[in-house]
């Protein structure tokens, strides 16, 4: 293990972010020089806080099964090459998870039972950012080719993970993406201040050099039918995400100025990297109301502030979480506690236990206000609190209430079976009821975390490889036993 007393003698520390007034003037990551470089001065001592537990519960918190105590110990010993090797052994894209994952591994850390947990996520991103800076992340070209072809539909984290794994074992993999550039939500959903486009592009360059073929501007069902795709390839992996947004069908919903978050964020991302956008939805000079208190809502908050919003208010129907673990969410579960993201540090107001009952418009047919009512939980149901109805101004309303499932065209044209929640049904090897067709990520699991998407992509790649070759040497982070347990 690392320093045997560090978890007692050394406090948990995080890298300092750039001053709020500075970062609101640009779209760069909130850490100076990127999170990996910002963390280097403190990362060795922080890695040393890991106790190398006999039963490392951080493994159970991480769907990828990251070998966390091993690379913590290697960082503490200044063995960065070994640390990167152990990190990549279980995670194709640690630079993504190190920036974007909410770190369920940390809430499962044994140190966290009585003290602040180890900064696992920070160590992870430091390892991989240093590896990129030292030019140690190189293409892993397959030693032979199987002569088998695989189509991956969708280039988010699940699709990219499946594609990289399958390419490395010798299959010819073609990734189809309907947007004008590859990356899915990593490119057009995650704001630049959380992960810059260059972080994605360097990994895509590695994958291209390994042999993965990318085809952007390709919409399956338009440029090629789903049936033709299945006929042309030996296997097809559906990594199409959960992209149908949850709506709010209340009076006034048809007013101008009310948009889904994923109609707003991609436009902002394009403009931030210098791409033109016609008739952009912008928060400049407007009173912005964001309905939804999750990560997507926080992304809308940070984006609106950078665009120069007059005010930003984020609404959440649930009560404000406590600062500490609720009794019903004991260690090592991931607790619903009050968290402050970088965007929340920058401004805006958060309102809890409120429900929107109506959108109010002006004479031009545009939204001008929301009518709110405070709510309380009564036997698991929300009830309005009498006498609390009020209006708040709103020139722009962003709906960030999550997603209800994948788009249905593929299921309809191919005859795919869906589960009770409208997601694509898979078996223990991620195969659907249609021969040669597999599904992974949010399309089969439902809206979830990036770390689950990568784990599902890796697991689906194992299933595809077994289907094509009869056996596989690829790892499977989420096997049949885990799938049954999670169900």
JOZIMO-V369825 format. One record per residue. N is the residue number from 1. RES is the residue in three letters. PHI is phi as a letter, one per 40 degrees, with the letter a starting at -180 (999 if undefined). Layout:
BEGIN
{{N,RES,PHI} {N,RES,PHI}}
END
This chain:
BEGIN
{{1,UNK,999} {2,UNK,c} {3,UNK,c} {4,UNK,c} {5,UNK,b} {6,UNK,c} {7,UNK,c} {8,UNK,c} {9,UNK,c} {10,UNK,b} {11,UNK,c} {12,UNK,c} {13,UNK,b} {14,UNK,b} {15,UNK,c} {16,UNK,c} {17,UNK,c} {18,UNK,c} {19,UNK,d} {20,UNK,d} {21,UNK,c} {22,UNK,c} {23,UNK,c} {24,UNK,c} {25,UNK,c} {26,UNK,a} {27,UNK,b} {28,UNK,c} {29,UNK,d} {30,UNK,c} {31,UNK,c} {32,UNK,c} {33,UNK,g} {34,UNK,g} {35,UNK,c} {36,UNK,c} {37,UNK,c} {38,UNK,c} {39,UNK,c} {40,UNK,d} {41,UNK,c} {42,UNK,b} {43,UNK,c} {44,UNK,c} {45,UNK,c} {46,UNK,c} {47,UNK,c} {48,UNK,c} {49,UNK,c} {50,UNK,c} {51,UNK,c} {52,UNK,f} {53,UNK,d} {54,UNK,d} {55,UNK,b} {56,UNK,c} {57,UNK,c} {58,UNK,d} {59,UNK,c} {60,UNK,c} {61,UNK,c} {62,UNK,b} {63,UNK,c} {64,UNK,c} {65,UNK,g} {66,UNK,d} {67,UNK,c} {68,UNK,c} {69,UNK,c} {70,UNK,c} {71,UNK,c} {72,UNK,c} {73,UNK,c} {74,UNK,c} {75,UNK,c} {76,UNK,c} {77,UNK,c} {78,UNK,g} {79,UNK,b} {80,UNK,c} {81,UNK,c} {82,UNK,c} {83,UNK,c} {84,UNK,c} {85,UNK,c} {86,UNK,c} {87,UNK,c} {88,UNK,c} {89,UNK,c} {90,UNK,b} {91,UNK,b} {92,UNK,c} {93,UNK,b} {94,UNK,c} {95,UNK,c} {96,UNK,c} {97,UNK,c} {98,UNK,c} {99,UNK,b} {100,UNK,b} {101,UNK,c} {102,UNK,c} {103,UNK,g} {104,UNK,c} {105,UNK,c} {106,UNK,c} {107,UNK,c} {108,UNK,c} {109,UNK,c} {110,UNK,c} {111,UNK,d} {112,UNK,c} {113,UNK,c} {114,UNK,b} {115,UNK,b} {116,UNK,c} {117,UNK,c} {118,UNK,c} {119,UNK,c} {120,UNK,c} {121,UNK,c} {122,UNK,c} {123,UNK,c} {124,UNK,d} {125,UNK,c} {126,UNK,c} {127,UNK,c} {128,UNK,c} {129,UNK,c} {130,UNK,c} {131,UNK,c} {132,UNK,c} {133,UNK,c} {134,UNK,c} {135,UNK,g} {136,UNK,c} {137,UNK,c} {138,UNK,b} {139,UNK,c} {140,UNK,b} {141,UNK,c} {142,UNK,c} {143,UNK,c} {144,UNK,a} {145,UNK,b} {146,UNK,c} {147,UNK,g} {148,UNK,b} {149,UNK,b} {150,UNK,b} {151,UNK,b} {152,UNK,b} {153,UNK,b} {154,UNK,h} {155,UNK,b} {156,UNK,c} {157,UNK,c} {158,UNK,c} {159,UNK,c} {160,UNK,c} {161,UNK,c} {162,UNK,c} {163,UNK,c} {164,UNK,c} {165,UNK,c} {166,UNK,c} {167,UNK,c} {168,UNK,c} {169,UNK,c} {170,UNK,h} {171,UNK,c} {172,UNK,c} {173,UNK,b} {174,UNK,b} {175,UNK,c} {176,UNK,b} {177,UNK,b} {178,UNK,c} {179,UNK,c} {180,UNK,c} {181,UNK,a} {182,UNK,c} {183,UNK,h} {184,UNK,f} {185,UNK,c} {186,UNK,c} {187,UNK,c} {188,UNK,b} {189,UNK,b} {190,UNK,c} {191,UNK,c} {192,UNK,d} {193,UNK,c} {194,UNK,c} {195,UNK,a} {196,UNK,c} {197,UNK,d} {198,UNK,c} {199,UNK,c} {200,UNK,c} {201,UNK,c} {202,UNK,c} {203,UNK,c} {204,UNK,c} {205,UNK,c} {206,UNK,d} {207,UNK,c} {208,UNK,c} {209,UNK,c} {210,UNK,c} {211,UNK,h} {212,UNK,c} {213,UNK,b} {214,UNK,b} {215,UNK,b} {216,UNK,c} {217,UNK,f} {218,UNK,b} {219,UNK,b} {220,UNK,c} {221,UNK,h} {222,UNK,b} {223,UNK,c} {224,UNK,a} {225,UNK,c} {226,UNK,c} {227,UNK,c} {228,UNK,c} {229,UNK,c} {230,UNK,c} {231,UNK,c} {232,UNK,c} {233,UNK,b} {234,UNK,c} {235,UNK,a} {236,UNK,b} {237,UNK,b} {238,UNK,c} {239,UNK,b} {240,UNK,c} {241,UNK,g} {242,UNK,b} {243,UNK,b} {244,UNK,c} {245,UNK,c} {246,UNK,c} {247,UNK,b} {248,UNK,b} {249,UNK,c} {250,UNK,b} {251,UNK,d} {252,UNK,g} {253,UNK,c} {254,UNK,c} {255,UNK,c} {256,UNK,c} {257,UNK,g} {258,UNK,b} {259,UNK,b} {260,UNK,c} {261,UNK,d} {262,UNK,c} {263,UNK,c} {264,UNK,c} {265,UNK,c} {266,UNK,d} {267,UNK,c} {268,UNK,c} {269,UNK,c} {270,UNK,c} {271,UNK,c} {272,UNK,c} {273,UNK,b} {274,UNK,g} {275,UNK,c} {276,UNK,c} {277,UNK,b} {278,UNK,c} {279,UNK,f} {280,UNK,c} {281,UNK,c} {282,UNK,b} {283,UNK,c} {284,UNK,d} {285,UNK,g} {286,UNK,b} {287,UNK,c} {288,UNK,b} {289,UNK,b} {290,UNK,b} {291,UNK,c} {292,UNK,h} {293,UNK,b} {294,UNK,c} {295,UNK,c} {296,UNK,c} {297,UNK,c} {298,UNK,c} {299,UNK,c} {300,UNK,c} {301,UNK,c} {302,UNK,c} {303,UNK,c} {304,UNK,c} {305,UNK,c} {306,UNK,c} {307,UNK,c} {308,UNK,g} {309,UNK,c} {310,UNK,c} {311,UNK,a} {312,UNK,b} {313,UNK,b} {314,UNK,b} {315,UNK,b} {316,UNK,a} {317,UNK,c} {318,UNK,c} {319,UNK,c} {320,UNK,c} {321,UNK,c} {322,UNK,c} {323,UNK,c} {324,UNK,b} {325,UNK,d} {326,UNK,c} {327,UNK,c} {328,UNK,c} {329,UNK,b} {330,UNK,c} {331,UNK,d} {332,UNK,c} {333,UNK,c} {334,UNK,c} {335,UNK,c} {336,UNK,c} {337,UNK,b} {338,UNK,c} {339,UNK,b} {340,UNK,b} {341,UNK,c} {342,UNK,c} {343,UNK,c} {344,UNK,c} {345,UNK,c} {346,UNK,c} {347,UNK,i} {348,UNK,g} {349,UNK,b} {350,UNK,b} {351,UNK,b} {352,UNK,b} {353,UNK,f} {354,UNK,b} {355,UNK,b} {356,UNK,c} {357,UNK,b} {358,UNK,a} {359,UNK,c} {360,UNK,b} {361,UNK,b} {362,UNK,b} {363,UNK,c} {364,UNK,c} {365,UNK,g} {366,UNK,b} {367,UNK,c} {368,UNK,b} {369,UNK,a} {370,UNK,b} {371,UNK,c} {372,UNK,b} {373,UNK,b} {374,UNK,c} {375,UNK,b} {376,UNK,b} {377,UNK,c} {378,UNK,b} {379,UNK,f} {380,UNK,g} {381,UNK,b} {382,UNK,c} {383,UNK,b} {384,UNK,c} {385,UNK,c} {386,UNK,c} {387,UNK,g} {388,UNK,b} {389,UNK,c} {390,UNK,a} {391,UNK,b} {392,UNK,b} {393,UNK,c} {394,UNK,a} {395,UNK,c} {396,UNK,a} {397,UNK,b} {398,UNK,b} {399,UNK,c} {400,UNK,b} {401,UNK,b} {402,UNK,g} {403,UNK,b} {404,UNK,b} {405,UNK,i} {406,UNK,c} {407,UNK,c} {408,UNK,c} {409,UNK,d} {410,UNK,c} {411,UNK,c} {412,UNK,c} {413,UNK,c} {414,UNK,c} {415,UNK,g} {416,UNK,c} {417,UNK,c} {418,UNK,b} {419,UNK,c} {420,UNK,c} {421,UNK,c} {422,UNK,g} {423,UNK,c} {424,UNK,c} {425,UNK,c} {426,UNK,b} {427,UNK,c} {428,UNK,c} {429,UNK,b} {430,UNK,g} {431,UNK,c} {432,UNK,c} {433,UNK,c} {434,UNK,c} {435,UNK,d} {436,UNK,g} {437,UNK,b} {438,UNK,b} {439,UNK,a} {440,UNK,a} {441,UNK,g} {442,UNK,c} {443,UNK,c} {444,UNK,b} {445,UNK,c} {446,UNK,g} {447,UNK,d} {448,UNK,a} {449,UNK,c} {450,UNK,c} {451,UNK,c} {452,UNK,c} {453,UNK,c} {454,UNK,c} {455,UNK,c} {456,UNK,c} {457,UNK,c} {458,UNK,c} {459,UNK,c} {460,UNK,c} {461,UNK,c} {462,UNK,c} {463,UNK,c} {464,UNK,c} {465,UNK,c} {466,UNK,c} {467,UNK,c} {468,UNK,c} {469,UNK,b} {470,UNK,g} {471,UNK,a} {472,UNK,a} {473,UNK,b} {474,UNK,c} {475,UNK,c} {476,UNK,b} {477,UNK,d} {478,UNK,b} {479,UNK,c} {480,UNK,d} {481,UNK,c} {482,UNK,c} {483,UNK,c} {484,UNK,c} {485,UNK,c} {486,UNK,c} {487,UNK,c}}
END
